[in-house]
Amino acid sequence: MTPALLASALFLFVTIGYSGLCAASPFGNCRKCRGMGHAITTDRKGKTKRGKDCRRCKATGKRIRVGRHLYNVAARLHRDGTR
């Protein structure tokens, strides 16, 4: 197998795998709060407590994946263009 063919097969495999992941699970954990929806802080005694709500995910702990966002944009563009 030539290196170019191997690279294109690997790229195709990764692309199909990621699109399958976006179809099965369109939302991933928020990178800022790590899916918790809020920050973890400590009080003066060192005891952990709940901090402020995450502004990036609006305290849901989830974010939309990049591939799913691109699919939504393409679907919206197609839907608006065919009306």
Buried (B, 14 or more C-beta within 10 A) or exposed (E): EEEEEEEEEEEEEEEEEEBEBBEEEBBBBBEBBEBBBBEEEEEEEEEEEEEEEBEEBEBBBBBBBEBBEEBEEEEEEEEEEEE
